[in-house]
Amino acid sequence: MEHIRQHRNNFFAQLFCIRVPLGDGNVSAAYAFLTGKQQEFYEEVFTAVLDACLQRDIRPNVRVVVCDYEQAIHNAVRTSLSFQIRHYGTSSHVCRRTTPWPKQRCTGSNTGSR
């Protein structure tokens, strides 16, 4: 995560958050301030998280990833984690991509209905 550290005083392009299931909900397990949205930035985050897990003798079994529809994230998941992982988009991103309605109407679980 060297490029993240060296740019810490500059503006960042994205706060990247990794959430994991815990009990009946989800918790944030890692955050990264990214200076861009390139595939190699996402790969570096995934590699750093996996390395931290392995150092603690934790073997993550990632089966599902929920993220937006940026191709760079999908490619990074495939190259850093696995080709077998299922991808799902977040409701706000699905709504922005697939509906003509204003963004404020696209909240909650019924993103495709009026």
MILUMDREN-754784 format. One record per atom (N, C-alpha, C): atom name; residue in three letters; residue number from 1; y, x, z. Coordinates in steps of 0.02 Angstrom, whole numbers. Layout:
# MILUMDREN-754784
atom atome: CA&residu: Ala&num: NUM&north: Y&east: X&up: Z $
...
This chain:
# MILUMDREN-754784
atom atome: N&residu: Met&num: 1&north: -59&east: 41&up: 0 $
atom atome: CA&residu: Met&num: 1&north: 0&east: 0&up: 0 $
atom atome: C&residu: Met&num: 1&north: 63&east: 44&up: 0 $
atom atome: N&residu: Glu&num: 2&north: 57&east: 100&up: -32 $
atom atome: CA&residu: Glu&num: 2&north: 112&east: 149&up: -31 $
atom atome: C&residu: Glu&num: 2&north: 176&east: 121&up: -63 $
atom atome: N&residu: His&num: 3&north: 170&east: 86&up: -120 $
atom atome: CA&residu: His&num: 3&north: 231&east: 61&up: -152 $
atom atome: C&residu: His&num: 3&north: 264&east: 7&up: -109 $
atom atome: N&residu: Ile&num: 4&north: 226&east: -27&up: -67 $
atom atome: CA&residu: Ile&num: 4&north: 255&east: -77&up: -22 $
atom atome: C&residu: Ile&num: 4&north: 296&east: -42&up: 32 $
atom atome: N&residu: Arg&num: 5&north: 269&east: 11&up: 61 $
atom atome: CA&residu: Arg&num: 5&north: 305&east: 48&up: 113 $
atom atome: C&residu: Arg&num: 5&north: 368&east: 81&up: 87 $
atom atome: N&residu: Gln&num: 6&north: 364&east: 111&up: 28 $
atom atome: CA&residu: Gln&num: 6&north: 421&east: 148&up: 3 $
atom atome: C&residu: Gln&num: 6&north: 479&east: 102&up: -16 $
atom atome: N&residu: His&num: 7&north: 467&east: 39&up: -28 $
atom atome: CA&residu: His&num: 7&north: 520&east: -8&up: -47 $
atom atome: C&residu: His&num: 7&north: 539&east: -55&up: 9 $
atom atome: N&residu: Arg&num: 8&north: 522&east: -40&up: 70 $
atom atome: CA&residu: Arg&num: 8&north: 532&east: -87&up: 125 $
atom atome: C&residu: Arg&num: 8&north: 605&east: -104&up: 137 $
atom atome: N&residu: Asn&num: 9&north: 651&east: -62&up: 118 $
atom atome: CA&residu: Asn&num: 9&north: 722&east: -76&up: 129 $
atom atome: C&residu: Asn&num: 9&north: 754&east: -113&up: 70 $
atom atome: N&residu: Asn&num: 10&north: 718&east: -120&up: 16 $
atom atome: CA&residu: Asn&num: 10&north: 744&east: -156&up: -42 $
atom atome: C&residu: Asn&num: 10&north: 721&east: -228&up: -40 $
atom atome: N&residu: Phe&num: 11&north: 747&east: -268&up: -85 $
atom atome: CA&residu: Phe&num: 11&north: 724&east: -337&up: -90 $
atom atome: C&residu: Phe&num: 11&north: 653&east: -339&up: -116 $
atom atome: N&residu: Phe&num: 12&north: 617&east: -389&up: -94 $
atom atome: CA&residu: Phe&num: 12&north: 549&east: -396&up: -118 $
atom atome: C&residu: Phe&num: 12&north: 544&east: -459&up: -162 $
atom atome: N&residu: Ala&num: 13&north: 495&east: -459&up: -206 $
atom atome: CA&residu: Ala&num: 13&north: 486&east: -514&up: -252 $
atom atome: C&residu: Ala&num: 13&north: 444&east: -570&up: -222 $
atom atome: N&residu: Gln&num: 14&north: 402&east: -553&up: -173 $
atom atome: CA&residu: Gln&num: 14&north: 356&east: -603&up: -148 $
atom atome: C&residu: Gln&num: 14&north: 331&east: -584&up: -78 $
atom atome: N&residu: Leu&num: 15&north: 324&east: -634&up: -36 $
atom atome: CA&residu: Leu&num: 15&north: 288&east: -626&up: 27 $
atom atome: C&residu: Leu&num: 15&north: 218&east: -653&up: 13 $
atom atome: N&residu: Phe&num: 16&north: 170&east: -609&up: 11 $
atom atome: CA&residu: Phe&num: 16&north: 101&east: -626&up: -5 $
atom atome: C&residu: Phe&num: 16&north: 63&east: -635&up: 60 $
atom atome: N&residu: Cys&num: 17&north: 33&east: -692&up: 70 $
atom atome: CA&residu: Cys&num: 17&north: -1&east: -709&up: 132 $
atom atome: C&residu: Cys&num: 17&north: -74&east: -723&up: 119 $
atom atome: N&residu: Ile&num: 18&north: -118&east: -694&up: 159 $
atom atome: CA&residu: Ile&num: 18&north: -189&east: -707&up: 154 $
atom atome: C&residu: Ile&num: 18&north: -209&east: -748&up: 215 $
atom atome: N&residu: Arg&num: 19&north: -236&east: -807&up: 203 $
atom atome: CA&residu: Arg&num: 19&north: -258&east: -851&up: 257 $
atom atome: C&residu: Arg&num: 19&north: -334&east: -858&up: 255 $
atom atome: N&residu: Val&num: 20&north: -363&east: -865&up: 314 $
atom atome: CA&residu: Val&num: 20&north: -436&east: -870&up: 319 $
atom atome: C&residu: Val&num: 20&north: -455&east: -929&up: 363 $
atom atome: N&residu: Pro&num: 21&north: -514&east: -958&up: 352 $
atom atome: CA&residu: Pro&num: 21&north: -536&east: -1014&up: 394 $
atom atome: C&residu: Pro&num: 21&north: -552&east: -990&up: 465 $
atom atome: N&residu: Leu&num: 22&north: -534&east: -1032&up: 513 $
atom atome: CA&residu: Leu&num: 22&north: -550&east: -1019&up: 583 $
atom atome: C&residu: Leu&num: 22&north: -557&east: -1086&up: 618 $
atom atome: N&residu: Gly&num: 23&north: -616&east: -1101&up: 641 $
atom atome: CA&residu: Gly&num: 23&north: -627&east: -1166&up: 673 $
atom atome: C&residu: Gly&num: 23&north: -617&east: -1222&up: 623 $
atom atome: N&residu: Asp&num: 24&north: -576&east: -1271&up: 642 $
atom atome: CA&residu: Asp&num: 24&north: -561&east: -1328&up: 598 $
atom atome: C&residu: Asp&num: 24&north: -501&east: -1316&up: 552 $
atom atome: N&residu: Gly&num: 25&north: -470&east: -1258&up: 557 $
atom atome: CA&residu: Gly&num: 25&north: -410&east: -1246&up: 517 $
atom atome: C&residu: Gly&num: 25&north: -411&east: -1178&up: 483 $
atom atome: N&residu: Asn&num: 26&north: -351&east: -1152&up: 471 $
atom atome: CA&residu: Asn&num: 26&north: -342&east: -1087&up: 438 $
atom atome: C&residu: Asn&num: 26&north: -290&east: -1048&up: 477 $
atom atome: N&residu: Val&num: 27&north: -295&east: -982&up: 475 $
atom atome: CA&residu: Val&num: 27&north: -246&east: -939&up: 507 $
atom atome: C&residu: Val&num: 27&north: -225&east: -885&up: 458 $
atom atome: N&residu: Ser&num: 28&north: -165&east: -859&up: 467 $
atom atome: CA&residu: Ser&num: 28&north: -141&east: -804&up: 425 $
atom atome: C&residu: Ser&num: 28&north: -172&east: -739&up: 451 $
atom atome: N&residu: Ala&num: 29&north: -207&east: -704&up: 407 $
atom atome: CA&residu: Ala&num: 29&north: -241&east: -642&up: 426 $
atom atome: C&residu: Ala&num: 29&north: -202&east: -580&up: 405 $
atom atome: N&residu: Ala&num: 30&north: -162&east: -585&up: 352 $
atom atome: CA&residu: Ala&num: 30&north: -125&east: -527&up: 328 $
atom atome: C&residu: Ala&num: 30&north: -65&east: -550&up: 288 $
atom atome: N&residu: Tyr&num: 31&north: -12&east: -510&up: 292 $
atom atome: CA&residu: Tyr&num: 31&north: 48&east: -521&up: 252 $
atom atome: C&residu: Tyr&num: 31&north: 65&east: -457&up: 215 $
atom atome: N&residu: Ala&num: 32&north: 96&east: -464&up: 157 $
atom atome: CA&residu: Ala&num: 32&north: 120&east: -406&up: 121 $
atom atome: C&residu: Ala&num: 32&north: 184&east: -425&up: 84 $
atom atome: N&residu: Phe&num: 33&north: 234&east: -383&up: 90 $
atom atome: CA&residu: Phe&num: 33&north: 295&east: -391&up: 51 $
atom atome: C&residu: Phe&num: 33&north: 286&east: -353&up: -14 $
atom atome: N&residu: Leu&num: 34&north: 284&east: -389&up: -70 $
atom atome: CA&residu: Leu&num: 34&north: 273&east: -358&up: -135 $
atom atome: C&residu: Leu&num: 34&north: 339&east: -352&up: -172 $
atom atome: N&residu: Thr&num: 35&north: 347&east: -295&up: -206 $
atom atome: CA&residu: Thr&num: 35&north: 408&east: -284&up: -245 $
atom atome: C&residu: Thr&num: 35&north: 401&east: -310&up: -316 $
atom atome: N&residu: Gly&num: 36&north: 343&east: -334&up: -334 $
atom atome: CA&residu: Gly&num: 36&north: 331&east: -362&up: -400 $
atom atome: C&residu: Gly&num: 36&north: 270&east: -405&up: -399 $
atom atome: N&residu: Lys&num: 37&north: 254&east: -434&up: -456 $
atom atome: CA&residu: Lys&num: 37&north: 196&east: -479&up: -461 $
atom atome: C&residu: Lys&num: 37&north: 145&east: -453&up: -511 $
atom atome: N&residu: Gln&num: 38&north: 138&east: -387&up: -514 $
atom atome: CA&residu: Gln&num: 38&north: 90&east: -356&up: -559 $
atom atome: C&residu: Gln&num: 38&north: 21&east: -355&up: -527 $
atom atome: N&residu: Gln&num: 39&north: -30&east: -354&up: -570 $
atom atome: CA&residu: Gln&num: 39&north: -99&east: -355&up: -547 $
atom atome: C&residu: Gln&num: 39&north: -114&east: -298&up: -499 $
atom atome: N&residu: Glu&num: 40&north: -89&east: -238&up: -514 $
atom atome: CA&residu: Glu&num: 40&north: -105&east: -181&up: -471 $
atom atome: C&residu: Glu&num: 40&north: -77&east: -189&up: -400 $
atom atome: N&residu: Phe&num: 41&north: -23&east: -226&up: -391 $
atom atome: CA&residu: Phe&num: 41&north: 4&east: -238&up: -324 $
atom atome: C&residu: Phe&num: 41&north: -44&east: -282&up: -284 $
atom atome: N&residu: Tyr&num: 42&north: -70&east: -335&up: -317 $
atom atome: CA&residu: Tyr&num: 42&north: -118&east: -379&up: -283 $
atom atome: C&residu: Tyr&num: 42&north: -183&east: -342&up: -268 $
atom atome: N&residu: Glu&num: 43&north: -206&east: -301&up: -315 $
atom atome: CA&residu: Glu&num: 43&north: -267&east: -262&up: -304 $
atom atome: C&residu: Glu&num: 43&north: -258&east: -215&up: -244 $
atom atome: N&residu: Glu&num: 44&north: -200&east: -185&up: -237 $
atom atome: CA&residu: Glu&num: 44&north: -187&east: -140&up: -182 $
atom atome: C&residu: Glu&num: 44&north: -189&east: -177&up: -115 $
atom atome: N&residu: Val&num: 45&north: -163&east: -238&up: -113 $
atom atome: CA&residu: Val&num: 45&north: -165&east: -278&up: -52 $
atom atome: C&residu: Val&num: 45&north: -237&east: -296&up: -35 $
atom atome: N&residu: Phe&num: 46&north: -275&east: -321&up: -84 $
atom atome: CA&residu: Phe&num: 46&north: -345&east: -339&up: -71 $
atom atome: C&residu: Phe&num: 46&north: -385&east: -278&up: -48 $
atom atome: N&residu: Thr&num: 47&north: -374&east: -221&up: -79 $
atom atome: CA&residu: Thr&num: 47&north: -410&east: -160&up: -59 $
atom atome: C&residu: Thr&num: 47&north: -393&east: -140&up: 12 $
atom atome: N&residu: Ala&num: 48&north: -329&east: -144&up: 29 $
atom atome: CA&residu: Ala&num: 48&north: -307&east: -125&up: 97 $
atom atome: C&residu: Ala&num: 48&north: -338&east: -172&up: 149 $
atom atome: N&residu: Val&num: 49&north: -340&east: -237&up: 134 $
atom atome: CA&residu: Val&num: 49&north: -369&east: -285&up: 181 $
atom atome: C&residu: Val&num: 49&north: -444&east: -273&up: 188 $
atom atome: N&residu: Leu&num: 50&north: -479&east: -262&up: 132 $
atom atome: CA&residu: Leu&num: 50&north: -551&east: -249&up: 135 $
atom atome: C&residu: Leu&num: 50&north: -565&east: -184&up: 173 $
atom atome: N&residu: Asp&num: 51&north: -525&east: -132&up: 162 $
atom atome: CA&residu: Asp&num: 51&north: -534&east: -70&up: 199 $
atom atome: C&residu: Asp&num: 51&north: -525&east: -80&up: 274 $
atom atome: N&residu: Ala&num: 52&north: -474&east: -119&up: 292 $
atom atome: CA&residu: Ala&num: 52&north: -462&east: -133&up: 363 $
atom atome: C&residu: Ala&num: 52&north: -521&east: -172&up: 393 $
atom atome: N&residu: Cys&num: 53&north: -549&east: -218&up: 356 $
atom atome: CA&residu: Cys&num: 53&north: -607&east: -255&up: 380 $
atom atome: C&residu: Cys&num: 53&north: -666&east: -209&up: 390 $
atom atome: N&residu: Leu&num: 54&north: -680&east: -166&up: 341 $
atom atome: CA&residu: Leu&num: 54&north: -738&east: -122&up: 345 $
atom atome: C&residu: Leu&num: 54&north: -730&east: -72&up: 403 $
atom atome: N&residu: Gln&num: 55&north: -669&east: -49&up: 416 $
atom atome: CA&residu: Gln&num: 55&north: -658&east: -4&up: 473 $
atom atome: C&residu: Gln&num: 55&north: -675&east: -38&up: 539 $
atom atome: N&residu: Arg&num: 56&north: -671&east: -104&up: 541 $
atom atome: CA&residu: Arg&num: 56&north: -687&east: -142&up: 602 $
atom atome: C&residu: Arg&num: 56&north: -757&east: -173&up: 599 $
atom atome: N&residu: Asp&num: 57&north: -796&east: -150&up: 551 $
atom atome: CA&residu: Asp&num: 57&north: -865&east: -174&up: 541 $
atom atome: C&residu: Asp&num: 57&north: -866&east: -250&up: 527 $
atom atome: N&residu: Ile&num: 58&north: -817&east: -274&up: 491 $
atom atome: CA&residu: Ile&num: 58&north: -814&east: -344&up: 470 $
atom atome: C&residu: Ile&num: 58&north: -831&east: -345&up: 396 $
atom atome: N&residu: Arg&num: 59&north: -877&east: -387&up: 377 $
atom atome: CA&residu: Arg&num: 59&north: -899&east: -393&up: 307 $
atom atome: C&residu: Arg&num: 59&north: -878&east: -462&up: 281 $
atom atome: N&residu: Pro&num: 60&north: -819&east: -466&up: 250 $
atom atome: CA&residu: Pro&num: 60&north: -796&east: -531&up: 225 $
atom atome: C&residu: Pro&num: 60&north: -841&east: -557&up: 169 $
atom atome: N&residu: Asn&num: 61&north: -853&east: -622&up: 170 $
atom atome: CA&residu: Asn&num: 61&north: -892&east: -654&up: 118 $
atom atome: C&residu: Asn&num: 61&north: -847&east: -705&up: 84 $
atom atome: N&residu: Val&num: 62&north: -806&east: -681&up: 39 $
atom atome: CA&residu: Val&num: 62&north: -756&east: -724&up: 6 $
atom atome: C&residu: Val&num: 62&north: -791&east: -766&up: -48 $
atom atome: N&residu: Arg&num: 63&north: -784&east: -832&up: -42 $
atom atome: CA&residu: Arg&num: 63&north: -814&east: -877&up: -91 $
atom atome: C&residu: Arg&num: 63&north: -762&east: -917&up: -129 $
atom atome: N&residu: Val&num: 64&north: -705&east: -930&up: -97 $
atom atome: CA&residu: Val&num: 64&north: -654&east: -972&up: -127 $
atom atome: C&residu: Val&num: 64&north: -586&east: -939&up: -116 $
atom atome: N&residu: Val&num: 65&north: -544&east: -941&up: -168 $
atom atome: CA&residu: Val&num: 65&north: -475&east: -917&up: -163 $
atom atome: C&residu: Val&num: 65&north: -430&east: -973&up: -187 $
atom atome: N&residu: Val&num: 66&north: -380&east: -990&up: -146 $
atom atome: CA&residu: Val&num: 66&north: -330&east: -1039&up: -165 $
atom atome: C&residu: Val&num: 66&north: -265&east: -1000&up: -176 $
atom atome: N&residu: Cys&num: 67&north: -241&east: -1003&up: -238 $
atom atome: CA&residu: Cys&num: 67&north: -180&east: -965&up: -254 $
atom atome: C&residu: Cys&num: 67&north: -145&east: -1000&up: -312 $
atom atome: N&residu: Asp&num: 68&north: -87&east: -973&up: -330 $
atom atome: CA&residu: Asp&num: 68&north: -53&east: -1003&up: -387 $
atom atome: C&residu: Asp&num: 68&north: -86&east: -981&up: -451 $
atom atome: N&residu: Tyr&num: 69&north: -57&east: -1000&up: -507 $
atom atome: CA&residu: Tyr&num: 69&north: -90&east: -988&up: -571 $
atom atome: C&residu: Tyr&num: 69&north: -65&east: -926&up: -607 $
atom atome: N&residu: Glu&num: 70&north: -43&east: -876&up: -570 $
atom atome: CA&residu: Glu&num: 70&north: -24&east: -813&up: -602 $
atom atome: C&residu: Glu&num: 70&north: -87&east: -776&up: -622 $
atom atome: N&residu: Gln&num: 71&north: -91&east: -757&up: -683 $
atom atome: CA&residu: Gln&num: 71&north: -150&east: -722&up: -709 $
atom atome: C&residu: Gln&num: 71&north: -163&east: -657&up: -671 $
atom atome: N&residu: Ala&num: 72&north: -109&east: -624&up: -649 $
atom atome: CA&residu: Ala&num: 72&north: -117&east: -560&up: -614 $
atom atome: C&residu: Ala&num: 72&north: -157&east: -569&up: -549 $
atom atome: N&residu: Ile&num: 73&north: -146&east: -623&up: -513 $
atom atome: CA&residu: Ile&num: 73&north: -184&east: -635&up: -451 $
atom atome: C&residu: Ile&num: 73&north: -258&east: -648&up: -468 $
atom atome: N&residu: His&num: 74&north: -270&east: -690&up: -517 $
atom atome: CA&residu: His&num: 74&north: -339&east: -705&up: -537 $
atom atome: C&residu: His&num: 74&north: -376&east: -642&up: -558 $
atom atome: N&residu: Asn&num: 75&north: -344&east: -600&up: -598 $
atom atome: CA&residu: Asn&num: 75&north: -375&east: -537&up: -620 $
atom atome: C&residu: Asn&num: 75&north: -388&east: -491&up: -561 $
atom atome: N&residu: Ala&num: 76&north: -341&east: -487&up: -514 $
atom atome: CA&residu: Ala&num: 76&north: -349&east: -444&up: -456 $
atom atome: C&residu: Ala&num: 76&north: -407&east: -467&up: -412 $
atom atome: N&residu: Val&num: 77&north: -415&east: -533&up: -405 $
atom atome: CA&residu: Val&num: 77&north: -471&east: -560&up: -366 $
atom atome: C&residu: Val&num: 77&north: -536&east: -539&up: -398 $
atom atome: N&residu: Arg&num: 78&north: -540&east: -546&up: -464 $
atom atome: CA&residu: Arg&num: 78&north: -602&east: -528&up: -499 $
atom atome: C&residu: Arg&num: 78&north: -617&east: -453&up: -495 $
atom atome: N&residu: Thr&num: 79&north: -567&east: -411&up: -502 $
atom atome: CA&residu: Thr&num: 79&north: -580&east: -339&up: -502 $
atom atome: C&residu: Thr&num: 79&north: -588&east: -311&up: -432 $
atom atome: N&residu: Ser&num: 80&north: -553&east: -339&up: -382 $
atom atome: CA&residu: Ser&num: 80&north: -555&east: -312&up: -314 $
atom atome: C&residu: Ser&num: 80&north: -608&east: -344&up: -270 $
atom atome: N&residu: Leu&num: 81&north: -622&east: -408&up: -282 $
atom atome: CA&residu: Leu&num: 81&north: -667&east: -444&up: -238 $
atom atome: C&residu: Leu&num: 81&north: -733&east: -462&up: -272 $
atom atome: N&residu: Ser&num: 82&north: -731&east: -508&up: -320 $
atom atome: CA&residu: Ser&num: 82&north: -793&east: -529&up: -353 $
atom atome: C&residu: Ser&num: 82&north: -778&east: -575&up: -412 $
atom atome: N&residu: Phe&num: 83&north: -823&east: -574&up: -460 $
atom atome: CA&residu: Phe&num: 83&north: -819&east: -622&up: -516 $
atom atome: C&residu: Phe&num: 83&north: -844&east: -690&up: -495 $
atom atome: N&residu: Gln&num: 84&north: -882&east: -694&up: -441 $
atom atome: CA&residu: Gln&num: 84&north: -914&east: -756&up: -419 $
atom atome: C&residu: Gln&num: 84&north: -868&east: -802&up: -379 $
atom atome: N&residu: Ile&num: 85&north: -808&east: -781&up: -364 $
atom atome: CA&residu: Ile&num: 85&north: -763&east: -820&up: -321 $
atom atome: C&residu: Ile&num: 85&north: -734&east: -878&up: -361 $
atom atome: N&residu: Arg&num: 86&north: -733&east: -937&up: -330 $
atom atome: CA&residu: Arg&num: 86&north: -702&east: -995&up: -361 $
atom atome: C&residu: Arg&num: 86&north: -627&east: -995&up: -346 $
atom atome: N&residu: His&num: 87&north: -588&east: -1011&up: -397 $
atom atome: CA&residu: His&num: 87&north: -515&east: -1013&up: -390 $
atom atome: C&residu: His&num: 87&north: -491&east: -1085&up: -388 $
atom atome: N&residu: Tyr&num: 88&north: -445&east: -1099&up: -343 $
atom atome: CA&residu: Tyr&num: 88&north: -412&east: -1164&up: -340 $
atom atome: C&residu: Tyr&num: 88&north: -337&east: -1152&up: -337 $
atom atome: N&residu: Gly&num: 89&north: -299&east: -1196&up: -368 $
atom atome: CA&residu: Gly&num: 89&north: -226&east: -1190&up: -365 $
atom atome: C&residu: Gly&num: 89&north: -199&east: -1232&up: -308 $
atom atome: N&residu: Thr&num: 90&north: -141&east: -1211&up: -283 $
atom atome: CA&residu: Thr&num: 90&north: -109&east: -1250&up: -230 $
atom atome: C&residu: Thr&num: 90&north: -79&east: -1313&up: -261 $
atom atome: N&residu: Ser&num: 91&north: -71&east: -1365&up: -220 $
atom atome: CA&residu: Ser&num: 91&north: -48&east: -1429&up: -247 $
atom atome: C&residu: Ser&num: 91&north: 22&east: -1423&up: -277 $
atom atome: N&residu: Ser&num: 92&north: 66&east: -1383&up: -248 $
atom atome: CA&residu: Ser&num: 92&north: 133&east: -1377&up: -276 $
atom atome: C&residu: Ser&num: 92&north: 132&east: -1343&up: -344 $
atom atome: N&residu: His&num: 93&north: 89&east: -1293&up: -352 $
atom atome: CA&residu: His&num: 93&north: 85&east: -1260&up: -417 $
atom atome: C&residu: His&num: 93&north: 50&east: -1304&up: -468 $
atom atome: N&residu: Val&num: 94&north: -1&east: -1340&up: -448 $
atom atome: CA&residu: Val&num: 94&north: -34&east: -1387&up: -494 $
atom atome: C&residu: Val&num: 94&north: 17&east: -1437&up: -518 $
atom atome: N&residu: Cys&num: 95&north: 56&east: -1464&up: -472 $
atom atome: CA&residu: Cys&num: 95&north: 104&east: -1515&up: -489 $
atom atome: C&residu: Cys&num: 95&north: 157&east: -1489&up: -537 $
atom atome: N&residu: Arg&num: 96&north: 183&east: -1430&up: -523 $
atom atome: CA&residu: Arg&num: 96&north: 235&east: -1403&up: -567 $
atom atome: C&residu: Arg&num: 96&north: 209&east: -1390&up: -637 $
atom atome: N&residu: Arg&num: 97&north: 145&east: -1372&up: -642 $
atom atome: CA&residu: Arg&num: 97&north: 117&east: -1356&up: -708 $
atom atome: C&residu: Arg&num: 97&north: 95&east: -1417&up: -747 $
atom atome: N&residu: Thr&num: 98&north: 76&east: -1472&up: -712 $
atom atome: CA&residu: Thr&num: 98&north: 42&east: -1526&up: -748 $
atom atome: C&residu: Thr&num: 98&north: 79&east: -1592&up: -748 $
atom atome: N&residu: Thr&num: 99&north: 133&east: -1599&up: -712 $
atom atome: CA&residu: Thr&num: 99&north: 166&east: -1664&up: -710 $
atom atome: C&residu: Thr&num: 99&north: 239&east: -1659&up: -732 $
atom atome: N&residu: Pro&num: 100&north: 265&east: -1711&up: -762 $
atom atome: CA&residu: Pro&num: 100&north: 335&east: -1711&up: -783 $
atom atome: C&residu: Pro&num: 100&north: 382&east: -1733&up: -727 $
atom atome: N&residu: Trp&num: 101&north: 356&east: -1752&up: -668 $
atom atome: CA&residu: Trp&num: 101&north: 397&east: -1779&up: -615 $
atom atome: C&residu: Trp&num: 101&north: 435&east: -1725&up: -578 $
atom atome: N&residu: Pro&num: 102&north: 489&east: -1743&up: -546 $
atom atome: CA&residu: Pro&num: 102&north: 526&east: -1693&up: -507 $
atom atome: C&residu: Pro&num: 102&north: 482&east: -1663&up: -452 $
atom atome: N&residu: Lys&num: 103&north: 497&east: -1602&up: -432 $
atom atome: CA&residu: Lys&num: 103&north: 457&east: -1565&up: -384 $
atom atome: C&residu: Lys&num: 103&north: 451&east: -1602&up: -317 $
atom atome: N&residu: Gln&num: 104&north: 503&east: -1636&up: -295 $
atom atome: CA&residu: Gln&num: 104&north: 500&east: -1669&up: -229 $
atom atome: C&residu: Gln&num: 104&north: 450&east: -1726&up: -228 $
atom atome: N&residu: Arg&num: 105&north: 431&east: -1754&up: -285 $
atom atome: CA&residu: Arg&num: 105&north: 380&east: -1806&up: -286 $
atom atome: C&residu: Arg&num: 105&north: 310&east: -1778&up: -279 $
atom atome: N&residu: Cys&num: 106&north: 302&east: -1714&up: -290 $
atom atome: CA&residu: Cys&num: 106&north: 236&east: -1683&up: -292 $
atom atome: C&residu: Cys&num: 106&north: 220&east: -1650&up: -226 $
atom atome: N&residu: Thr&num: 107&north: 215&east: -1690&up: -173 $
atom atome: CA&residu: Thr&num: 107&north: 196&east: -1663&up: -109 $
atom atome: C&residu: Thr&num: 107&north: 137&east: -1702&up: -83 $
atom atome: N&residu: Gly&num: 108&north: 101&east: -1673&up: -37 $
atom atome: CA&residu: Gly&num: 108&north: 44&east: -1707&up: -8 $
atom atome: C&residu: Gly&num: 108&north: -18&east: -1701&up: -52 $
atom atome: N&residu: Ser&num: 109&north: -69&east: -1740&up: -35 $
atom atome: CA&residu: Ser&num: 109&north: -133&east: -1733&up: -69 $
atom atome: C&residu: Ser&num: 109&north: -136&east: -1772&up: -134 $
atom atome: N&residu: Asn&num: 110&north: -91&east: -1818&up: -146 $
atom atome: CA&residu: Asn&num: 110&north: -93&east: -1858&up: -207 $
atom atome: C&residu: Asn&num: 110&north: -44&east: -1831&up: -258 $
atom atome: N&residu: Thr&num: 111&north: -54&east: -1769&up: -279 $
atom atome: CA&residu: Thr&num: 111&north: -5&east: -1737&up: -323 $
atom atome: C&residu: Thr&num: 111&north: -5&east: -1767&up: -393 $
atom atome: N&residu: Gly&num: 112&north: -58&east: -1798&up: -413 $
atom atome: CA&residu: Gly&num: 112&north: -61&east: -1824&up: -481 $
atom atome: C&residu: Gly&num: 112&north: -43&east: -1898&up: -486 $
atom atome: N&residu: Ser&num: 113&north: -28&east: -1931&up: -431 $
atom atome: CA&residu: Ser&num: 113&north: -14&east: -2002&up: -433 $
atom atome: C&residu: Ser&num: 113&north: 58&east: -2016&up: -415 $
atom atome: N&residu: Arg&num: 114&north: 82&east: -2075&up: -433 $
atom atome: CA&residu: Arg&num: 114&north: 151&east: -2094&up: -418 $
atom atome: C&residu: Arg&num: 114&north: 154&east: -2140&up: -359 $
